[in-house]
Amino acid sequence: MSAAPSLFTPGRIGGLELKNRILMAPMEKNLALPTGAVTQRYIDYCEARAAGGAALLLLESMYVHPAGQNHRHQLGIHDDDLIPGYRRLIEACHRHEARVGAELQFGGRQTSSLITGVQPRAPSPVPCTVLAGGDVPRAVTPAEIRELVEAFAEAARRAVLAGFDVVEIHGAHGYIVGQFLSPWANRRDDEYGGDFERRLRFPLEVVRAVRAAVGPGVPLLYRLTADEHVEGGLTLADSCRIAPRLEAAGVDLLDVSAGIYESAMWIAQPMEMAPGCLAPDAREIRRTVTIPVSVAGRITDGQVASRILERGDADFVTLGRALHADPELPRKIREGRESEIVACVACLTCNDLLGKNQPVLCLANTHTGREREYAIRRTGRPERIVVVGAGPAGLEVARLLARRGHAVTVFERQAEPGGQLLLNRPVPGRAELAGLAVSLAGAARRAGAELRFGVNATVASVLAEHPDTVVLATGAVPGIPPIAGIAKGPAVGPFEVIRRPAGRVRCALVVGGGMLGVATAHVLAERGAEVVVVEAGGDLAFELGLRPRWQFVADLRARKNVTVFVGTTVEELDADGALLRRAGQDIRLRGLDLVVPTRPMVPACALGEALRALDGGPAVFEVGDCREPRTAFDAVQEAAALGHRL
Ligand SMILES: Cc1cc2nc3c(=O)[nH]c(=O)nc-3n(C[C@H](O)[C@H](O)[C@H](O)COP(=O)(O)O)c2cc1C
């Protein structure tokens, strides 16, 4: 008997039986060629998820026409030449008894002329300035609308020819189908806009045309935004009216999601949102139809998934980032090995990479998107290796070196693994990031690395292990910024402030609004202090990237006891005050009882220098912040590269 039996009961979509209730959510991966063609790297990604046990893989939004392309390395399905590549992908997944689906999409107002080379085409000239190019789109004519419907039908025909088991229409996330439905994006007053029925016309035409193209035997899925979460956009009540109409037009399953670009935190939810947050919406929609419903949204483990099925919120669960982080999640749940799951922490690094047109990798799993390149190759020359530091970089390099056959010992000064990840533990909504350390440490241990805590690594203690190689992952520590008077004021480092609740703080100045500064400000504000954050640059937590910082920063700015100054420098400090300067204007702060300088971060590299100075000492390498202070993502990527090389 497997764990989570409800998840592993076969399910049915139209005439297709699926071996379990787990669908892989469509996720753009930026792994396609600029022509839209699938690559071997893409196939490897999918085959790993098929082998891991998901029943149906929905690849990603595939543009049905080049004018609707969203990203440079997105899959296309606009050309017959693309079919052979998909055949190879589908064959690879079928070998593992997984079914494969194509999601048909056209970007409309949510794309950019920088990608397509043409002015975006949309229902109305409503530009999208969030995450898209901000071009004013051209309103499509009725003749162009017919061409668009035909492009969806042609794409569906190609999908069937390639052998896809199901076809999904991307009606969610504010792309063209959703744009026609939405009063936010559709300002027309013709037969395709104006009232509910006319806004519904285009989606229904697409559904009927795609249904006709695929024939009655191929299940037709429709991705639906339950709620657009923008003022004047579609609401859950609207979606409950739309759902039965889609069913009547020939849809076999509704795949419930949420949001549009302007409310993108609802498309791919940050860690501040609860696991399974869209399930209540799915339940309401499910009440209005007789076809099965699936739902996405931070479904992170077997318990969350089973609860959704058992409560009757949905018939299937759609997992995006959870399978991105761990392709084997279904198998691990079924075999009762949930503690081994590499958990997605909803850091949104993947989303940020998507926006930058870079391969969509993963903070939690360096193997993701590099399945072939990073296949484990056993070493021919096993060594004794000491890794110093059990932060994310140290844990990742230790795991890989141990998996490859080296004898690895990790020294960590703190009593537990995680390094700077642990600083997130007291930040409201961010504790999951600290949980990543548990997952990384478990993987390192299972690989055979020995982890020792509470050990202060010195030259002597390292040499006592007789290592051939030492990898330093000692991280970075906050330094003292060159501000006049800093020695006179009540300055305390951010690590101490976050780790140990100081005595009562009434008014604190956080110097530097990077990711550490924002975390420090959250913690101090949560403890009741009035907090002033001063950042010389133009934005807070800038190094995290747009999507990962979005909610983190918005939540800070929303706090009543936090004042943020960007584009501002701290010129001088005294016993209880500070002089700030913004655009040539002086601002004086008084009554400060705490100053927390959060920049610069200084690499902790003394041990490396001492080891390198030894005659005939071990080989020494550095990874992560002790080479150069950066994000955890950069650190683990660098660690993985070294872990596969040594
Ligand atoms: C990097 C990234 C790319 C995505 N690309 C698509 C896509 O191509 N089509 C789509 O319908 N949804 C896309 N989504 C949304 C996901 O399918 C999913 O609904 C969302 O991530 C929430 O589910 P999750 O918490 O299981 O990831 C994407 C999300 C992310 C993070």
PDBQT file of the ligand as one rigid body, heavy atoms in Angstrom, charges set to zero:
ROOT
HETATM    1  C1  LIG A 701       9.225  29.693 -14.340  1.00  0.00    +0.000 C 
HETATM    2  C2  LIG A 701       7.744  29.505 -14.531  1.00  0.00    +0.000 A 
HETATM    3  C3  LIG A 701       7.238  29.345 -15.802  1.00  0.00    +0.000 A 
HETATM    4  C4  LIG A 701       5.872  29.141 -15.988  1.00  0.00    +0.000 A 
HETATM    5  N1  LIG A 701       5.407  28.942 -17.248  1.00  0.00    +0.000 NA
HETATM    6  C5  LIG A 701       4.110  28.647 -17.434  1.00  0.00    +0.000 A 
HETATM    7  C6  LIG A 701       3.630  28.300 -18.724  1.00  0.00    +0.000 A 
HETATM    8  O1  LIG A 701       4.388  28.226 -19.689  1.00  0.00    +0.000 OA
HETATM    9  N2  LIG A 701       2.313  28.037 -18.853  1.00  0.00    +0.000 N 
HETATM   10  C7  LIG A 701       1.451  28.056 -17.792  1.00  0.00    +0.000 A 
HETATM   11  O2  LIG A 701       0.272  27.801 -17.966  1.00  0.00    +0.000 OA
HETATM   12  N3  LIG A 701       1.893  28.375 -16.555  1.00  0.00    +0.000 NA
HETATM   13  C8  LIG A 701       3.187  28.637 -16.345  1.00  0.00    +0.000 A 
HETATM   14  N4  LIG A 701       3.639  28.884 -15.081  1.00  0.00    +0.000 N 
HETATM   15  C9  LIG A 701       2.741  28.739 -13.937  1.00  0.00    +0.000 C 
HETATM   16  C10 LIG A 701       2.814  27.294 -13.412  1.00  0.00    +0.000 C 
HETATM   17  O3  LIG A 701       2.261  26.403 -14.341  1.00  0.00    +0.000 OA
HETATM   18  C11 LIG A 701       2.064  27.109 -12.089  1.00  0.00    +0.000 C 
HETATM   19  O4  LIG A 701       0.716  27.343 -12.279  1.00  0.00    +0.000 OA
HETATM   20  C12 LIG A 701       2.596  28.017 -10.997  1.00  0.00    +0.000 C 
HETATM   21  O5  LIG A 701       3.989  27.955 -10.934  1.00  0.00    +0.000 OA
HETATM   22  C13 LIG A 701       2.027  27.636  -9.632  1.00  0.00    +0.000 C 
HETATM   23  O6  LIG A 701       2.176  26.277  -9.378  1.00  0.00    +0.000 OA
HETATM   24  P1  LIG A 701       3.429  25.682  -8.559  1.00  0.00    +0.000 P 
HETATM   25  O7  LIG A 701       3.399  26.330  -7.220  1.00  0.00    +0.000 OA
HETATM   26  O8  LIG A 701       3.172  24.206  -8.494  1.00  0.00    +0.000 OA
HETATM   27  O9  LIG A 701       4.655  26.026  -9.299  1.00  0.00    +0.000 OA
HETATM   28  C14 LIG A 701       4.997  29.108 -14.876  1.00  0.00    +0.000 A 
HETATM   29  C15 LIG A 701       5.521  29.286 -13.605  1.00  0.00    +0.000 A 
HETATM   30  C16 LIG A 701       6.881  29.467 -13.416  1.00  0.00    +0.000 A 
HETATM   31  C17 LIG A 701       7.405  29.594 -12.024  1.00  0.00    +0.000 C 
ENDROOT
TORSDOF 0
